[in-house]
Amino acid sequence: MRKLFFILIAVATLFSACKKSEVEDVYNPAEDGIVGNWVSKGADVAPLLATYFKVDSITADFKSNNTYAVVSYSGGTPTNYVGTFVQTKSGTGAIWTIKLNQSTPSAVTSEGIFEITKVGEGYTMKYEVVQTEPDIGATPPTASAGFGSSNGGALGQNNVQKFVKR
C-alpha cells in the first residue's frame, strides 16, 4: 500500500510537470513589422485625414497572413477597409515599405512607408501612404526621402499618421 501511495504521488508529479506550457506571443518589430492591432486618434490622425475627411480615429488590424481590416471613424460613423498587404524592409534605418491592395469598400492600391519605435513598454508607428491605383496623381513616400515625402514632399507632414500598438 505504501508503494502504491508513492507511485501515485510520482505519477501526479509527472502529470503536473507535463502541463502544456503557455507560450507568450512576443512582438518583434524587426521581424513582425506592422503585424498587430494599432490605433490612431485625436492629434495622432494625419492632418490631411482629419481636415478633409473629418476622421477622428482609426483602428487597424494587420494579420500575419497578410490581410488587414481597418476601421476609420468620422463623427462616430465607421468606414471599413479590408484587403491584403505586402511589407518589405527598406534597408533605410528601421523604415519598411508597404503596399496595400484594398478590396472593400472598393478596389484601391496604396503604397507608402512605416516605422515602428519602442516607447516605454509599448510601440508607436509613423505611417504614410498614398493611393496609387486608380491613379489620382499622388506619388508615394520613399524610405530614402523619409516621412513627409509623399508627392515629392508637397504634403509635408500632413499625410503622416501616428499609431499606437494595442
Secondary structure, 3 states (H helix, E strand, C coil): CHHHHHHHHHHHHHHHHCCCCCCCCCCCHHHHCCCEEEEEEHHHCCHHHHHHCCCCEEEEEECCCCEEEEEEEECCEEEEEEEEEEEEECCCCCEEEEEEEEEECCCEEEEEEEEEEEECCEEEEEEEEEEEECCCCCCCCCCCCCCCCHHHHCCHHHHCEEEEEC
